[in-house]
Amino acid sequence: MVILVQKYGFFCIFVFIMTKKERFEKILAWFAENMPVAESELHYRNPYELLVAVILSAQCTDKRVNVVTPPFFKRFPTPEKLAAAEVGEIYDYIRSVSYPNNKAKHLKGMAEVLLNEFHGKVPSDVESLQRMPGVGRKTANVIASVIYNRPVIAVDTHVFRIANRLGLVKATTPLETEKQLTKYISPDLRPIAHHWLILHGRYVCVARAPKCANCGLSPYCRTYELSETL
């Protein structure tokens, strides 16, 4: 908000910036009202399938992953089938996603660890999940949040970009972003807040040409707020 006040023949400009707490409250309230249902766009039927899909989605679109996974799960419906497969065969089913060579190795390794250490059951805690190949902190948080409703926030490129643009955080790394979001978002909202930010970044506040004119969050956006003062 900018107010012009004339005093002694001069205009003084007073800029009122929302506090971080106020910004969080307004943005979360807007999402709750306008996006009451928000969930993963990856297609899956059980924890194993979501784990595979999230590993495949790294630096790849959900749309592409959803094309790849139906035949993949027909051939590898269980971690046992996946662990027994050759890396080359796994590669053949995922060749159209980004970094298929590495992901094929990770998927086989993940299935082996899932069987040997967790008896085929996808664990619910972030630390255990990260023991599997191809499962970093972001992937682990997605699984813990989506499958087990744990109060964690996964930070991908969309969440990192949106959280900084909106002024919810001032961070240079995904981990810093996660910590700051966790501090201000209540545990009960964290699982859905992750999806709110992802979907907003995917369809409205896109990377190169954000649709500010059609964005309901513009009144609460730090970047938009500053642009209006220039």
C-alpha positions in Angstrom: 0.0 0.0 0.0 1.3 3.5 -0.9 0.0 6.7 0.4 0.9 10.2 -0.9 0.7 13.0 1.6 1.4 16.6 0.6 3.2 18.6 3.3 4.9 22.0 2.9 4.5 21.8 -0.9 6.2 18.4 -1.1 4.7 14.9 -1.6 5.9 12.3 0.9 5.5 8.7 0.0 4.7 6.3 2.8 4.9 2.6 1.9 3.2 0.2 4.2 4.4 -3.4 3.9 2.5 -6.3 5.4 4.2 -8.2 8.1 5.2 -11.8 7.3 2.6 -13.1 9.7 -0.2 -11.0 8.0 1.0 -12.1 4.6 0.8 -15.8 5.5 -2.6 -15.4 7.1 -4.1 -13.6 4.0 -2.5 -16.0 1.5 -3.5 -19.1 3.3 -7.0 -17.8 3.9 -7.3 -17.0 0.1 -6.2 -20.5 -0.8 -8.6 -22.1 1.7 -11.5 -20.3 0.2 -10.6 -20.5 -3.4 -8.9 -23.9 -3.6 -10.5 -26.1 -0.9 -9.5 -29.2 -2.8 -5.8 -29.5 -3.8 -4.0 -32.7 -4.4 -1.3 -34.4 -6.4 -1.8 -34.6 -10.1 0.3 -37.8 -10.3 -1.8 -40.9 -10.9 -1.3 -43.7 -8.4 -3.2 -46.4 -6.5 -1.0 -47.2 -3.6 2.2 -45.9 -1.8 4.5 -47.9 -4.0 3.1 -46.4 -7.1 3.3 -42.9 -5.8 6.9 -43.4 -4.7 7.8 -44.5 -8.2 5.9 -41.6 -9.8 7.5 -39.0 -7.6 11.0 -40.4 -8.4 10.1 -40.2 -12.1 8.7 -36.7 -11.7 12.1 -35.1 -10.8 12.7 -32.4 -13.4 9.9 -33.8 -15.4 6.2 -32.9 -15.8 3.5 -34.8 -14.0 1.7 -35.1 -17.4 4.7 -37.0 -18.9 5.0 -39.2 -15.8 1.3 -40.1 -16.1 1.8 -41.3 -19.6 4.7 -43.5 -18.6 3.4 -45.1 -15.4 0.4 -47.2 -16.7 2.6 -49.6 -18.8 5.3 -49.4 -16.2 3.0 -50.6 -13.4 1.5 -53.3 -15.6 5.0 -54.7 -16.0 6.2 -53.9 -12.5 3.1 -54.0 -10.2 5.0 -54.6 -7.0 8.4 -53.8 -5.6 9.3 -57.5 -5.9 8.9 -57.4 -9.7 10.8 -54.1 -9.9 13.7 -55.4 -7.8 14.0 -58.5 -9.9 14.2 -56.6 -13.2 17.3 -55.6 -15.1 18.1 -51.9 -15.2 18.0 -52.0 -19.0 14.4 -53.2 -19.0 13.4 -50.6 -16.5 15.0 -48.0 -18.8 13.0 -49.1 -21.7 9.8 -48.3 -19.9 10.9 -44.8 -18.7 13.0 -43.6 -21.6 10.8 -40.7 -22.4 11.2 -39.0 -18.9 14.2 -36.8 -18.0 17.4 -38.6 -16.9 16.1 -42.1 -17.6 19.5 -43.8 -17.1 19.8 -42.6 -13.5 16.2 -43.0 -12.7 16.2 -46.6 -13.9 19.1 -47.4 -11.5 17.4 -45.5 -8.7 14.1 -47.4 -9.2 15.8 -50.8 -9.0 17.8 -49.7 -6.0 14.7 -48.2 -4.3 12.8 -51.5 -4.8 15.7 -53.5 -3.4 16.0 -51.4 -0.2 12.2 -51.3 0.1 12.2 -55.1 0.3 15.3 -55.7 2.2 15.0 -53.0 4.9 11.2 -52.2 5.0 9.7 -55.6 4.0 8.0 -54.0 1.0 6.1 -51.4 3.0 6.8 -47.7 2.1 7.9 -46.1 5.4 6.1 -43.1 6.8 9.0 -41.1 8.2 11.2 -38.8 6.1 14.5 -40.1 7.5 13.7 -43.8 6.6 12.4 -42.8 3.1 15.6 -41.0 2.3 17.6 -44.3 2.8 16.3 -45.4 -0.6 18.1 -44.5 -3.8 16.5 -41.7 -5.7 14.6 -40.4 -2.7 15.8 -37.0 -1.6 14.2 -34.7 1.0 11.6 -33.4 -1.4 10.5 -36.8 -2.5 10.4 -38.1 1.1 8.3 -35.1 2.2 5.8 -35.7 -0.7 5.3 -39.4 0.3 5.1 -38.6 4.1 2.6 -35.8 3.4 0.4 -37.3 0.7 0.3 -40.9 1.9 0.6 -40.5 5.7 -0.6 -36.9 6.1 2.5 -36.0 8.0 2.9 -32.2 8.8 5.8 -31.7 6.4 6.2 -29.4 3.3 7.9 -30.6 0.1 9.7 -27.9 -1.7 10.1 -28.4 -5.4 11.0 -25.7 -8.0 7.4 -24.3 -8.0 7.2 -24.0 -4.2 10.6 -22.5 -4.0 9.8 -19.9 -6.7 6.3 -19.1 -5.4 7.2 -18.8 -1.7 9.9 -16.3 -2.5 7.9 -14.3 -5.0 4.9 -14.0 -2.7 7.2 -12.9 0.2 6.4 -15.9 2.4 10.1 -16.6 2.6 13.4 -15.0 1.8 15.5 -18.1 1.1 18.2 -19.2 -1.3 17.8 -23.0 -0.9 14.9 -25.4 -0.8 15.8 -26.4 2.8 15.7 -22.8 4.0 12.4 -22.4 2.2 11.0 -25.5 3.9 12.1 -24.4 7.3 10.6 -20.9 6.9 7.3 -22.2 5.6 7.1 -24.8 8.4 7.6 -22.0 10.9 4.6 -20.0 9.8 2.2 -22.7 8.5 0.3 -24.7 11.1 0.8 -28.5 11.1 -2.8 -29.2 9.9 -2.4 -27.0 6.8 1.1 -28.1 5.7 0.0 -31.1 3.6 -2.5 -29.1 1.5 -0.4 -25.9 1.5 2.3 -27.9 -0.4 -0.3 -28.5 -3.2 -1.7 -25.0 -3.0 1.7 -23.5 -3.8 2.6 -26.1 -6.5 -0.7 -25.7 -8.4 -0.5 -21.9 -8.2 3.0 -22.0 -9.5 2.1 -24.5 -12.3 -0.9 -22.6 -13.6 -0.9 -19.0 -12.5 2.5 -17.7 -11.1 4.4 -19.4 -13.9 8.2 -18.9 -14.1 8.6 -16.7 -17.1 5.4 -14.8 -17.4 3.4 -14.8 -14.2 -0.3 -14.0 -14.7 -0.5 -11.2 -12.2 -3.6 -9.6 -13.7 -5.6 -12.8 -13.1 -4.1 -13.7 -9.8 -6.2 -13.5 -6.7 -3.1 -13.3 -4.5 -1.8 -10.0 -6.1 -3.1 -7.9 -3.1 -0.9 -10.0 -0.8 2.1 -10.6 -3.1 5.4 -9.0 -2.0 6.7 -8.9 -5.6 3.5 -7.3 -7.0 3.4 -5.0 -4.0 6.9 -3.7 -4.7 6.2 -3.4 -8.4 3.3 -1.1 -7.7 5.5 1.3 -5.7 7.9 1.9 -8.6 
